[in-house]
């Protein structure tokens, strides 16, 4: 999967598509998912053009990496889910069901989330 400058998150970062922002700094933007799957469902994205976690961890600066993960923890606390528990999810590549070619981390919370994957 290669980076597409017209993916929805790139367009949000350029201000072409509005979002309901919950956090922003020099390296990170976080906003509510438009189709939430839990009472709390926020997307956290780096501002750089990174396709996936593979790309991000291989090529992002130390400052970008630290900012992304610090933001995720801070946002979970600010959203009130840190104490009761929450889930962080990043889909990567085809087998991981990544739909948008821009790294994004989902924060889910606000209820019991069940098993991570269906048990077979």
C-alpha positions as CSV (number, residue, x, y, z in Angstrom):
1,X,0.0,0.0,0.0
2,X,1.5,3.3,-1.0
3,X,0.6,6.7,0.4
4,X,-2.3,8.5,-1.3
5,X,-2.2,12.3,-0.8
6,X,-6.0,12.4,-1.4
7,X,-6.9,9.9,1.4
8,X,-9.5,11.1,3.8
9,X,-7.0,11.8,6.7
10,X,-4.7,13.8,4.4
11,X,-7.7,15.8,3.4
12,X,-8.7,16.4,7.0
13,X,-5.1,17.5,7.8
14,X,-5.3,20.0,4.9
15,X,-8.7,21.3,6.3
16,X,-10.6,20.2,3.2
17,X,-12.9,17.9,5.3
18,X,-14.0,19.0,8.8
19,X,-13.5,16.9,11.9
20,X,-14.6,17.1,15.5
21,X,-11.1,17.6,17.0
22,X,-10.2,16.5,20.5
23,X,-6.4,17.1,20.4
24,X,-3.8,18.7,18.2
25,X,-0.1,19.5,18.5
26,X,2.8,20.0,16.1
27,X,2.9,16.3,15.2
28,X,-0.6,14.8,16.0
29,X,-4.3,15.3,15.3
30,X,-7.0,13.4,17.1
31,X,-10.7,13.6,16.3
32,X,-14.0,11.6,16.9
33,X,-14.7,8.8,14.4
34,X,-17.7,9.7,12.2
35,X,-19.1,6.1,12.7
36,X,-18.3,5.3,16.3
37,X,-18.1,1.6,17.3
38,X,-18.1,2.4,21.1
39,X,-19.2,5.3,23.3
40,X,-15.7,6.7,23.0
41,X,-14.1,6.2,19.5
42,X,-11.4,8.6,18.6
43,X,-8.8,8.5,15.8
44,X,-5.3,9.6,16.4
45,X,-3.1,10.4,13.4
46,X,0.4,11.7,12.8
47,X,0.5,14.8,10.7
48,X,3.3,13.3,8.5
49,X,2.5,11.2,5.4
50,X,3.0,7.7,6.9
51,X,1.1,4.8,5.4
52,X,1.2,2.4,8.4
53,X,2.9,1.6,11.7
54,X,5.6,-0.2,9.7
55,X,6.4,3.0,7.7
56,X,6.0,5.3,10.7
57,X,8.4,3.3,13.0
58,X,11.0,3.0,10.2
59,X,11.0,6.6,9.0
60,X,9.5,9.0,11.5
61,X,11.6,11.1,13.7
62,X,12.0,10.3,17.4
63,X,10.0,13.4,18.2
64,X,7.1,12.3,16.0
65,X,7.1,8.8,17.5
66,X,7.1,10.1,21.0
67,X,4.4,12.7,20.3
68,X,2.1,10.1,18.8
69,X,2.3,7.7,21.7
70,X,2.2,10.4,24.4
71,X,-0.9,11.9,22.7
72,X,-2.7,8.5,22.7
73,X,-2.2,8.2,26.5
74,X,-3.1,11.8,27.2
75,X,-6.3,11.6,25.1
76,X,-7.4,8.4,26.8
77,X,-7.0,10.1,30.1
78,X,-8.8,13.3,29.0
79,X,-11.7,11.3,27.5
80,X,-12.1,9.6,30.9
81,X,-11.5,6.0,29.8
82,X,-8.0,5.5,31.3
83,X,-9.1,4.3,34.7
84,X,-11.8,1.8,33.6
85,X,-9.9,0.5,30.6
86,X,-9.8,1.1,26.9
87,X,-8.5,-0.3,23.7
88,X,-5.9,1.0,21.2
89,X,-6.0,-0.5,17.7
90,X,-4.1,0.2,14.5
91,X,-5.0,-1.9,11.5
92,X,-1.9,-2.5,9.3
93,X,-1.9,-3.7,5.7
94,X,-4.4,-6.0,3.9
95,X,-4.5,-8.8,6.3
96,X,-4.9,-6.3,9.1
97,X,-7.9,-4.7,7.3
98,X,-6.3,-1.3,6.9
99,X,-8.8,0.8,4.9
100,X,-7.0,4.2,4.7
101,X,-3.4,4.5,3.7
102,X,-2.5,6.9,6.5
103,X,-1.4,5.5,9.9
104,X,-4.3,5.9,12.4
105,X,-4.8,4.6,15.9
106,X,-8.3,4.0,17.2
107,X,-9.0,4.7,20.9
108,X,-12.1,2.7,22.0
109,X,-13.7,3.0,25.4
110,X,-16.7,3.8,27.5
111,X,-18.0,0.2,27.9
112,X,-16.7,-3.4,28.2
113,X,-15.2,-4.2,24.8
114,X,-15.2,-7.9,24.9
115,X,-12.5,-10.2,23.3
116,X,-10.0,-8.7,20.9
117,X,-10.8,-11.2,18.1
118,X,-13.5,-13.8,17.7
119,X,-12.5,-17.0,19.5
120,X,-12.5,-20.0,17.2
